[in-house]
């Protein structure tokens, strides 16, 4: 399907439904194709909450600085004080 930018603005929810069902929607500006609206693959649509939480916990473990409760400015001030 090809739609102008104005049509896309007016019918975005309909176009999203079409894209979700597999149709590609090309959006034109001044007669030139500028964007394409497509649905996500099935694998990307399904969120495995347990896996996501496990990945989040691992990221927190790797990036934990032990500095909760202080501001970014206080962290910067500490680092500056240690250098001098």
C-alpha positions as CSV (number, residue, x, y, z in Angstrom):
1,X,0.0,0.0,0.0
2,X,1.2,3.5,-0.8
3,X,-0.1,6.5,1.3
4,X,0.8,10.1,1.5
5,X,2.1,11.5,4.8
6,X,-1.3,13.3,5.3
7,X,-3.2,10.0,4.8
8,X,-0.8,8.3,7.2
9,X,-1.4,10.9,9.9
10,X,-5.2,10.5,9.5
11,X,-5.3,6.7,9.3
12,X,-2.3,5.7,11.4
13,X,-4.1,3.2,13.6
14,X,-5.6,1.4,10.5
15,X,-2.2,1.3,8.9
16,X,-0.6,-0.2,12.0
17,X,-3.2,-2.9,11.9
18,X,-2.5,-3.6,8.3
19,X,1.3,-3.7,8.9
20,X,0.8,-6.0,11.9
21,X,-1.1,-8.4,9.5
22,X,1.9,-8.4,7.2
23,X,1.3,-5.6,4.7
24,X,4.0,-3.1,3.9
25,X,2.9,0.5,3.8
26,X,5.0,3.0,1.9
27,X,4.6,6.7,3.0
28,X,5.3,9.3,0.4
29,X,6.2,13.0,0.7
30,X,5.8,15.1,-2.4
31,X,5.4,11.9,-4.5
32,X,8.6,10.3,-3.3
33,X,8.7,7.2,-1.0
34,X,10.3,8.4,2.3
35,X,9.3,5.7,4.8
36,X,8.0,2.2,5.2
37,X,5.7,0.9,7.9
38,X,6.1,-2.9,8.6
39,X,5.0,-5.1,11.4
40,X,7.4,-6.7,13.8
41,X,8.4,-10.4,13.4
42,X,6.5,-12.8,15.7
43,X,9.6,-13.4,17.7
44,X,9.9,-9.7,18.6
45,X,6.2,-9.4,19.6
46,X,6.4,-12.0,22.3
47,X,8.1,-10.9,25.5
48,X,9.4,-13.6,27.8
49,X,9.1,-11.8,31.1
50,X,11.3,-14.3,33.1
51,X,14.1,-14.0,30.5
52,X,13.8,-10.2,30.4
53,X,14.0,-10.0,34.3
54,X,17.0,-12.3,34.3
55,X,18.8,-10.1,31.7
56,X,17.9,-7.0,33.8
57,X,19.3,-8.6,37.0
58,X,22.5,-9.6,35.1
59,X,22.9,-6.0,33.8
60,X,22.4,-4.6,37.2
61,X,24.9,-7.0,38.7
62,X,27.5,-6.0,36.1
63,X,27.0,-2.3,36.4
64,X,26.4,-1.9,40.1
65,X,28.6,0.9,41.5
66,X,27.5,0.6,45.1
67,X,26.7,4.3,45.0
68,X,22.9,4.4,45.3
69,X,21.6,7.3,47.4
70,X,23.9,10.0,46.2
71,X,23.5,12.4,43.2
72,X,25.6,12.5,40.1
73,X,27.1,15.7,41.2
74,X,28.3,14.1,44.5
75,X,29.9,11.2,42.5
76,X,31.7,13.8,40.3
77,X,32.9,15.7,43.3
78,X,34.2,12.5,45.0
79,X,36.1,11.6,41.8
80,X,37.6,15.1,41.6
81,X,38.6,15.1,45.2
82,X,40.4,11.7,44.8
83,X,42.5,13.0,41.9
84,X,44.0,15.9,43.9
